[in-house]
Amino acid sequence: MSYLNRIYSGLKPYTPGEQMSDQNYIKLNTNENPYEASEKARKYAQAELSKTRLYQDPENSRLAEAIAKYHHVNQNQVIITNGSDEVLYFIFAGFFTGEKPLLFPNITYGFYRVYAGFCGVNYREVPLKADFTIDLDDYTKGNANIIIANPNAPTGLKMEPSDIERILKADQNSLVVVDEAYVDFGGTSCIRLVEKYDNLIVVQTFSKARQLAGARVGFAISHEKNISDLKKIKYSINPYNVNRISEAMAIGAMEDQEHFEKTISKVIETREAFTSAIREKGFLVLDSSTNFVFAKHPGIKGKALYTKLREKGFLVRHFDTGLLTDFIRISIGKMEDMMLLADAFDNILREAGQ
Amino acid sequence: MSYLNRIYSGLKPYTPGEQMSDQNYIKLNTNENPYEASEKARKYAQAELSKTRLYQDPENSRLAEAIAKYHHVNQNQVIITNGSDEVLYFIFAGFFTGEKPLLFPNITYGFYRVYAGFCGVNYREVPLKADFTIDLDDYTKGNANIIIANPNAPTGLKMEPSDIERILKADQNSLVVVDEAYVDFGGTSCIRLVEKYDNLIVVQTFSKARQLAGARVGFAISHEKNISDLKKIKYSINPYNVNRISEAMAIGAMEDQEHFEKTISKVIETREAFTSAIREKGFLVLDSSTNFVFAKHPGIKGKALYTKLREKGFLVRHFDTGLLTDFIRISIGKMEDMMLLADAFDNILREAGQ
């Protein structure tokens, strides 16, 4: 028999990208950064390894202070979480469970649907336009909470903060959450708008541009009242959510601005070179402001492309649903790996008679 | 205005023990281990610091395998979480939110009440007997889920698995969760009963006897169906919940049985010496099977004792509620610190004219 509450019988949990223990793949499927974390991050983490007998500060104040300083907000406008997934869960559970509907694009981070399902949120998925952009008019009608990934995933397309501001202005009694997981690779952050709009929560992560996917650190910035509400959720679920080693790594990553900028530049440079290279081969590639590209080829379906790449030792991500099924999402790795991938495309297209 | 769902307006989050950044205290307030983690744990963690760009295996399979092997269960009977607090939350959210009431002692880990409040659980706190032990008859009437900390906190008292088995047997349609955070310091685990009872979930942590409080690793062992249900919750909230560094540390800690046993022996030896020493000074000390003692003195109230100890540089925990208010909870530190504390008691009692 099952002891699980029946309300969860239809639960559709999130399916993470494959994490192979097998190292024989060039892994371009979960938007990991191809460069290792800053040496400073590793050094700070190492100093914590002989202190694990002690709980960390549950507020992670030193990290909150570093983030606050970097983004020119107050420390009480920051909450640190176990990856940005955790703060997204706090937001869904705390803010989106009332009667007001929640809107998000029908093509976006697949976890929003999972959180909404788990938390029993009244949500509606709003179709993107045919070019995969958001129709602002869908989000300015009022009386709905909104969550938008900017840049969006898996499309890689970005919106300008001025557009987000139109949404924020339209109904200040509803909450607007902007998930900026990929913002450092070419988007513009909405953090500056927090000062002006109490109804904005900006979510960021250390997993992508800060190279800490495997250390799990995320955060949100908002009006202090919203942060205080999110902390009520945190202290009702898991007060010691971010361990001391990961906290120290994140502080080190924040302090090494040079490493941050240098590795971002390399990812962007590689993305642009790779995009040009595969467009020449006939691929449609959306304009990415992230560390991945979303691409399709008129001559070969997404699933077939995914499978053939896997046979050749490349792991990319394919979403086997509706509008996404023709595409594959390719994380941007090191230049040499991306050029190997471009070559592999040549072979696959040749084999497919294209 | 607040965007938080009104259902949370009466929320009473957990209050963690003080975590001072100030190092001038002898810190005996959050049941931390006085010894550092095994060198093997630190070595394994260090090897991960240059791999953080990559997500960890979301199943934490290597650690799950190590735990399964150690406890003679199958790997699919284990779930790894971000401290045991996280798996407790999964259990409350997933299993305790139906109509069936949940029972737990009125004196126990304070977080159960918080989870129950947050998740909207129909719960009842069952009074302990005057000697702070559990009345088994309260838990064998059927038609109620049950959570028991064994050994209990903050009393430090243990129950035998044969008593837990009576509860398990009484109603196999209800779930019994045994929280064994402190079991390694003198209790007997109920993990062996998992084989026989599908309605048992045993929760343990690496925070206490494995010295990883600041790395955040906990786990639960149960029938594979319950673990699979708990994973549905995990994959609906935070699939990458335990980072790769903490996972590696926990594996190292599991492999160093000698360090584990040696440090436990030292804690137990210190606990017994300290208990004898302060009993001689007139303290009532409950028989502890944990790494803390729960004690009171007839001549001085718990709050006053807490305050005076703080003035003298010792941080202990005082719970300012009902039956607990006369007591203080003292974590077991190194022998020399505990003897300093015993001396401090002499001074405090003298100053109080006792």
Interface residues (C-beta under 8 A of the other chain):
Chain A: M1 S2 Y3 L4 N5 R6 I7 Y8 L11 P13 Y14 T15 P16 Q19 S21 K27 T30 E32 N33 P34 Y35 E36 A37 A41 R42 A45 Q46 E48 L49 S50 K51 T52 R53 L54 Y55 Q56 D57 P58 S61 N82 G83 D85 E86 Y89 G94 F95 F96 T97 G98 V114 Y115 G117 F118 N145 N173 L175 D198 N199 S207 Q211 L212 A213 G214 A215 R216 K225 N226 D229 K231 K232 I233 K234 Y235 S236 I237 N238 P239 Y240 N241 V242 N243 R244 I245 S246 M249
Chain B: M1 S2 Y3 L4 N5 R6 I7 Y8 L11 P13 Y14 T15 P16 Q19 S21 K27 T30 E32 N33 P34 Y35 E36 A37 A41 R42 A45 Q46 E48 L49 S50 K51 T52 R53 L54 Y55 Q56 D57 P58 S61 N82 G83 D85 E86 Y89 G94 F95 F96 T97 G98 V114 Y115 G117 F118 N145 N173 L175 D198 N199 S207 Q211 L212 A213 G214 A215 R216 K225 N226 D229 K231 K232 I233 K234 Y235 S236 I237 N238 P239 Y240 N241 V242 N243 R244 I245 S246 M249
